[in-house]
Amino acid sequence: MTPDEFKALRHDLGLSVAQMADALGLGGERAATTLREIENGARTPHGSTVKLAERLRADLAASHAEK
């Protein structure tokens, strides 16, 4: 996923940076900072973070398809 896709997903889910960081399993005191860095392209996310984000995106798409 691109940085813009991470940011768009967070906005589509209606989550704050801290909430999205938690949903992606980014723990620790710097979780929100880490997500901001991913969204700004300053940090490359780990594979597990990308997989969780892709799962969230698929779940969001499925929920929109059901409506």
Secondary structure, 3 states (H helix, E strand, C coil): CCHHHHHHHHHHHCCCHHHHHHHCCCCCCCHHHHHHHHHCCCCCCCHHHHHHHHHHHHHHHHHHHHC
